[in-house]
Amino acid sequence: MIFEVIQVLVLGGVVAAAAAALWLRDLLASVVLLAIMSLLLSLEFYLLQAPDVAIAEAAVGAGLSTAIYVIAINKTARWGG
């Protein structure tokens, strides 16, 4: 019972972070929310007993992709249009 509640909360957080990232106009804040979404998704993979996928998602999704997006935003305009 508690496992299902934790999964629903984590998946709700994933959906909320993704929706907030789409809704915001600030590109850097959207990237931070996408990193949070990716970390929550890696937590969900860990809860589903797939630690190798969770580590890969955390490294690539939250780490590498976020760094690439932040570098790209810093080289261009920060505000979306």
C-alpha positions as CSV (number, residue, x, y, z in Angstrom):
1,M,0.0,0.0,0.0
2,I,2.7,2.5,1.0
3,F,4.7,1.5,-2.1
4,E,1.9,2.5,-4.4
5,V,1.4,5.8,-2.6
6,I,5.1,6.7,-3.0
7,Q,5.0,5.8,-6.7
8,V,1.9,7.9,-7.3
9,L,3.6,10.9,-5.5
10,V,6.8,10.5,-7.5
11,L,5.0,10.2,-10.8
12,G,2.8,13.2,-9.9
13,G,6.0,15.1,-9.2
14,V,7.3,14.1,-12.6
15,V,4.2,15.3,-14.4
16,A,4.0,18.5,-12.3
17,A,7.7,19.4,-13.0
18,A,7.2,18.8,-16.7
19,A,4.1,20.9,-16.8
20,A,5.7,23.7,-14.9
21,A,8.8,23.6,-17.2
22,L,6.4,24.0,-20.2
23,W,4.5,26.8,-18.5
24,L,7.4,29.0,-17.4
25,R,8.9,31.7,-19.7
26,D,12.3,31.7,-18.1
27,L,14.5,29.2,-19.9
28,L,16.9,28.6,-17.1
29,A,14.1,27.9,-14.6
30,S,12.6,25.4,-17.2
31,V,16.0,23.6,-17.4
32,V,16.1,23.3,-13.6
33,L,12.6,21.9,-13.6
34,L,13.6,19.4,-16.3
35,A,16.5,18.3,-14.2
36,I,14.2,17.8,-11.2
37,M,11.9,15.8,-13.4
38,S,14.8,13.7,-14.5
39,L,15.9,13.1,-10.9
40,L,12.3,12.1,-10.0
41,L,12.2,9.8,-12.9
42,S,15.4,8.1,-11.9
43,L,13.9,7.7,-8.4
44,E,11.0,6.0,-10.0
45,F,13.3,3.6,-11.9
46,Y,15.0,2.8,-8.6
47,L,11.7,2.1,-7.0
48,L,10.9,-0.3,-9.9
49,Q,14.1,-2.1,-9.0
50,A,16.1,-1.0,-12.1
51,P,19.1,0.7,-10.4
52,D,21.3,0.6,-13.6
53,V,18.6,2.5,-15.5
54,A,18.2,4.9,-12.6
55,I,21.9,5.7,-12.6
56,A,22.0,6.2,-16.3
57,E,18.9,8.5,-16.2
58,A,20.4,10.5,-13.3
59,A,23.8,10.9,-15.1
60,V,22.6,11.6,-18.6
61,G,19.1,13.1,-18.0
62,A,19.8,15.3,-14.9
63,G,23.6,15.8,-15.3
64,L,24.7,15.9,-18.9
65,S,21.6,17.3,-20.5
66,T,21.2,20.0,-17.9
67,A,24.8,21.1,-18.4
68,I,24.4,21.2,-22.2
69,Y,21.2,23.3,-21.9
70,V,22.7,25.7,-19.4
71,I,25.7,26.2,-21.6
72,A,23.5,26.8,-24.6
73,I,21.3,29.3,-22.7
74,N,24.4,31.2,-21.5
75,K,25.6,31.5,-25.1
76,T,22.3,32.9,-26.3
77,A,19.5,35.0,-24.8
78,R,18.1,33.7,-21.5
79,W,14.4,34.7,-21.9
80,G,12.2,32.8,-24.3
81,G,10.1,34.6,-26.7
